[in-house]
Amino acid sequence: MNKKDLITILYECVRTCNECADACLTEPNNMSECIRLDRVCASTCTALAEVLSTEFKEISGLINFCFFVCQQCEKECSQNSMEHCKKCAEQCRKCAKACQEYLQESMISQQ
């Protein structure tokens, strides 16, 4: 996983989380936890993408946090039956996997 590909996946996750949060606002049942996680996930993915766009090297902590948040968002969204939540869960799963792959590959290349 190269840096450019991870940045692309991160921004796709941001878009999907924002769409999910917006759609959850119109749901008849209480979607506050889903909206909260969508917002945190979008913010975290944005922060990681922006830092990756620099030459700053010490980002493993942020990548691990992004991985964790994406997993939490996926877990929450996958409990809901709405199509926007299903799409968000899938994108968060993809993003978490990409973060994990990038971190593993960057650790191997440092050895």
Summary of the structure (lengths in Angstrom):
residues: 111
radius of gyration: 14.1
end to end distance: 16.8
largest distance: 52.2
contacts: 351
relative contact order: 0.19
helix: 81%
strand: 0%
